């Protein structure tokens, strides 16, 4: 798991907690902050997945280098 994936998961969890707290206390600003944090978390997870995919592709290319002269 990439560091960005982990950061994204944490941001999503914090955002969900803020959103629920905002709904429970009728605080629309806090609710909106929570939704924004969740979106940021999803973006970070996406970046982490992209980084993992690039790293895997580069590793595959590097390991196949000697197979096809």
Secondary structure as GFF3:
##gff-version 3
##sequence-region A 1 69
A	DSSP	alpha_helix	3	25	.	.	.	ID=ss1
A	DSSP	alpha_helix	28	64	.	.	.	ID=ss2
###
